Amino acid sequence: MESDIAGYLHSLRTTSLEERAMQRQELKSAVDVIKSCTPVQQRRFYLNRILGYSFTEIARKERCSEGAVRLSINKVLKIRKNKKIAYVFGLLLSYIVEG
């Protein structure tokens, strides 16, 4: 995972100025999204979207309802409106959760 982040950051140095500006904006957007999520939302999103856990598995693991899990994940998806930041968001979130 750290190599993915390093690879992404390396790509910031090896692309054109315009591409770098767009990538930096994506990175800033991803960081803003993560900062606006609660730790519970971050964890549930990571488990579901990055590691592939189902709502049922997460609910069982966290001893809560599937509805609560679904609500947390949907809030993150609503915050993360811009799908262009999905990859960067996933990398940063996995770094934070596993870090």
C-alpha positions as CSV (number, residue, x, y, z in Angstrom):
1,M,0.0,0.0,0.0
2,E,2.8,2.5,0.8
3,S,4.3,1.6,-2.5
4,D,1.0,2.6,-4.2
5,I,1.1,6.0,-2.4
6,A,4.7,6.4,-3.3
7,G,4.0,5.5,-6.9
8,Y,1.1,8.0,-7.0
9,L,3.3,10.7,-5.5
10,H,6.1,9.9,-7.9
11,S,3.7,10.3,-10.8
12,L,3.1,13.8,-9.5
13,R,6.8,14.6,-10.3
14,T,6.9,12.9,-13.7
15,T,3.9,14.4,-15.5
16,S,3.2,17.7,-17.2
17,L,2.5,20.8,-15.2
18,E,-1.2,20.7,-16.1
19,E,-1.5,17.0,-15.1
20,R,0.3,17.7,-11.9
21,A,-2.0,20.5,-11.1
22,M,-5.0,18.3,-11.6
23,Q,-3.5,15.5,-9.6
24,R,-2.7,17.9,-6.7
25,Q,-6.3,19.0,-6.8
26,E,-7.5,15.4,-6.7
27,L,-5.2,14.8,-3.7
28,K,-6.4,17.9,-1.9
29,S,-10.0,16.9,-2.6
30,A,-9.4,13.4,-1.2
31,V,-7.8,14.7,1.9
32,D,-10.7,17.1,2.4
33,V,-13.2,14.2,2.1
34,I,-11.3,12.1,4.6
35,K,-11.1,15.0,7.1
36,S,-14.8,15.5,6.9
37,C,-15.6,11.8,7.6
38,T,-15.9,10.4,11.1
39,P,-13.5,7.6,12.0
40,V,-16.5,5.2,11.9
41,Q,-17.4,6.3,8.4
42,Q,-13.7,6.0,7.3
43,R,-13.4,2.5,8.7
44,R,-16.7,1.2,7.3
45,F,-16.0,2.7,3.9
46,Y,-12.5,1.1,3.9
47,L,-13.8,-2.3,4.9
48,N,-16.6,-2.2,2.3
49,R,-15.0,-0.5,-0.7
50,I,-11.4,-1.3,-0.3
51,L,-11.3,-4.7,1.4
52,G,-14.7,-6.0,0.0
53,Y,-16.5,-6.7,3.2
54,S,-20.3,-6.9,2.9
55,F,-22.6,-4.7,4.9
56,T,-23.6,-7.8,6.9
57,E,-20.0,-8.7,7.6
58,I,-19.2,-5.2,8.8
59,A,-22.4,-5.0,10.9
60,R,-21.5,-8.4,12.6
61,K,-17.9,-7.3,13.2
62,E,-19.0,-3.9,14.7
63,R,-22.1,-5.2,16.4
64,C,-24.4,-2.8,14.8
65,S,-27.2,-2.9,12.2
66,E,-26.7,-3.3,8.5
67,G,-28.6,-0.1,8.1
68,A,-26.1,1.8,10.3
69,V,-23.3,0.5,8.1
70,R,-25.1,1.4,4.9
71,L,-25.8,4.9,6.2
72,S,-22.1,5.5,7.1
73,I,-21.0,4.3,3.6
74,N,-23.6,6.3,1.8
75,K,-22.6,9.5,3.7
76,V,-19.0,9.0,2.6
77,L,-20.2,8.4,-1.0
78,K,-22.3,11.6,-0.9
79,I,-19.3,13.6,0.4
80,R,-17.1,12.0,-2.2
81,K,-19.2,13.3,-5.1
82,N,-16.3,13.7,-7.5
83,K,-15.5,10.1,-8.7
84,K,-12.2,11.3,-10.1
85,I,-10.8,11.2,-6.6
86,A,-11.9,7.6,-5.9
87,Y,-8.4,6.1,-6.4
88,V,-6.6,8.7,-4.4
89,F,-9.3,8.6,-1.7
90,G,-8.8,4.8,-1.4
91,L,-5.1,5.0,-1.1
92,L,-5.2,7.7,1.5
93,L,-7.9,6.0,3.5
94,S,-6.1,2.7,3.5
95,Y,-3.0,4.4,4.7
96,I,-4.9,6.1,7.5
97,V,-6.8,3.0,8.6
98,E,-3.9,0.6,8.4
99,G,-1.3,3.2,9.3
